[in-house]
Amino acid sequence: EKELKEQKLNKQYTIVDTGCLGPCVAGPLMVIGKDKTLYVKLKPENIKEIVESHLKKGTIVKKYVWNDSHHPKPIPEQMGLAFFKKQTKLVLRNCGLIDPLKIEEYIGREGYLALAKVLTKMTPEQVLEEMKKSGLRGRGGAGFPTYLKWTFARNNPGDIKYILCNADEGDPGAFMDRSVLEGDPHSVIEGMAIGAFAIGANYGYVYVRAEYPLAVERLGIAIDQARKAGLLGKNILGTDFSFDLDIKMGSGAFVCGEETALINSIEGKRGEPRPRPPFPAEKGLWDKPSSLNNVETFANVPLILLKGGDEFARYGTEKSKGTKVFALAGAIVNAGLVEVPMGTTLGELIYDIGGGIPNGKHFKAAQIGGPSGGCIPKEYLSVPLDYETLNELGAIMGSGGLIVMDEGTCMVDVARFFLEFVQEESCGKCVPCREGTKRMLEILNKIRSGKGEMSDLDQLVEIGENVKASSLCGLGQTAANPVLSTLRHFRHEYEDHILFKRCKTGVCSDIVKSPCQSRCPAGVDAPGYISLAKEGRFDEAIRLHREKNPFAWVCASVCVHPCESVCRRETVDNQAVSIRGIKRFMVEHASPGLLPEMEIKPENANRKIAIIGSGPAGLSCAYFLARLGYKPDVFDSEAVAGGMLAQTIPSYRLPRKELNQEIDIIKKMGVKMHLKKALGKDFTLKSLRKDGYEAVFIAVGAPKGMTMKVAGTDVKGVEDAMTFLREVSYTGKAKIGKKVVVVGGGNSAIDAARTAIRLGAHVTLVYRRTRDEMPAYEEEIKDGIAEGLELLPLTNPAEILSKDGKVTGVKCDRMKLGEYDKSGRRKPVKSGETVEIEADTVIFAIGQTLECDKIIAKEDNVETLWGSKFKVEPLYGQTRHPWLFAGGDCTNNDMTAIAAVADGEKAAVGIDKLLSGKEHAFWRVERASTTSFNPDADPSPNVRKSLPQVSVKERKNNFGPVEKSWSIKEGNAQCDRCLRCDFGK
């Protein structure tokens, strides 16, 4: 106002103070009406520039418009944003457009025309018929047909009836009703008046929580304005119909969102539910017939009666008509208020409108329906959001609160949070809700503290089902939903807390020493070795690492570093500690060949244990058994030990000298290697048992590559990535052409592509999804592109072209993104366009399979173990045959070196328990830190640095290591960034 006045523009422009525009995350917001330019995140000091540039000269100030990672260029025009384009605003039709304090502006947007039409041209029966046509269902949560609720109230006799509006919005993360009352209160007043006419009521109440002072203020002003305009009170618009309403403020009790508890509260009684029947339509407020709907339901009514029920029913699904307002909150880029047609998928809501998950994280689940709702995992991103579908998934629509959660969310803690909320808000009237939720909460807290038992999960389900079936009101009947839905979709997280006493997300403090250690499959003490390395105690640091993981060098080179995804340093400067880089710094400066602590047990040394496979799982099992005094035998079909580490990971990523050093340590510990010994050819499980082996650990990996089922794969020049990488690893060369096409998007695809580049080929990588969805490490993709890799996303082979039996090219379909699949990603579908790529070699890197499945299946009584993977119990990797254990790629889908190490350690502990009757894993006892740390010091200001690399020119024609280590100074600076989350634990 001040700036317009100073620039003498105050008569040319009008400032309208509106309700919520929607994208709350970008506020404060301003729209310039003449060209719909949206300015975001404004500060008072920005206004002068906008007035002088935009209002006076017509030049948009682009630095203040919408601009984020999902929009490569600034988007000035409001409706140009996907956030707005994908919405259909019926309930929110006026919010952000009109001044809610001026009834004239509401009337100017066809306000109160529906009421006039109803009072002058329609009967109550005709109103009910139009509502029936619309298919409007209550937006408060249960989805009961609005026309039916009104019909019940109308048909029940009574000289006095009431129409009630539930604005007691108590769900955490929900602010839909609040925004409507603040931005368009007259739509609710008009809707209530029409509802009153339909049921024969002359008085109504809006029950609104006192924590919404602005909503209460604006609603009160709107009611006064409507009275003065003759739109409330006696003989509205000169007709026989009289109706008035008042505001009743609640004091924040969540249970008062339940209709009978709300009625009790309006009457001045304690907010407790009443038994039903009788229902409020028969005996409601002061025992008079009453009908209650929520804010959003009433806001729809004027539009339905003005435009017709059929027009409203055009939106939505067959059984869920119209639109739904959602409050997007949590781990979402565009947090705010949105309105979409019923049946919009969860994926569209989160990604197309919400902008996806911030900070490069992945979507994990969405809590919908508030504390009484349920969690929907990524497998169901393609499901339509309507009443029936959500009920099938164990959730409810609720009032519309939708909290998005990323991979850093602990689902056990989520269930605990919502159950604690419900338990505290329970009125205590009925035993099932009062006592049942309390017992469930006790069990959840027990699990979170690491004291849970597997039987607790069955008990949670049993109590939860009983609470649902026998509670008095909707609060209790849905109170168990968060627990039951998380158990249904995320049972493995509960099992992790119970069996392994760990929370992978680092949230449950009682069982978390540090988030990075909890997230590491092997449980490596990262803060411990980081602090030792910082003090220059490198030998102690590597010994600490090898307490839980023998492959320090391997993991310093190729680990997927899941530990960094939960690093709390991100809360300081959005950059995790470079844990893998520090590991490389540590191993570069530690003494080679250091042996770990071992026990001398002659009785163990004489026990016979066989390990099949010398990859990271098999060698880790041997390593930990050797630490307990055993002398296990390791069998492998290949000529060199190391499994996939030695066979298929290129030496520029994993130098063979360092890999062999770590394998030699395991040999020096007394482990015997039997190479070129193949299962099914040189020995069988039966023969091992016959030879006296008391326990067998199968760690065969998945060395067999796959090719696509497309025409032409049988011609010369087509091979799989595993075969190609193995040949290069063993011989340093391979027979490939000058133009290579690699198919796939994972780490094997990138390894194959970068290897082919080093052999002198021009390489094109085709991937059927987008670049962002490639599962390969981002740093590997970037390195490949820097080395000359040509990347073609959304491209999928349809046919291998050939001439005279040799590859000449690949015909590919151009893809586009369709619906979400069970991986939580959009499914690629054919676009109708094709492209041909010239090539003389095609390498498929689309997956790996086991080689020994048919061999093992032939052995008596062992075939029952076999599915797509070995079936093992999670704690020790033991199969249904007590003597037989399995781990690594043959048991789980997490085909990484660190996961294999963890499986090997578990099997070693299990085998020792089998043979000795007890568990002797002394390395599992946490050791106190001996390093210095000042907890009062501020976090280090040092920024994250990546490991230095050999230049592209130097590296692209050889297989020498790409990465180098930091200097002592830089290494110490990176170590100093660690916040020492383990301190004091």
Disulfide bonds with the S-S distance in Angstrom:
none
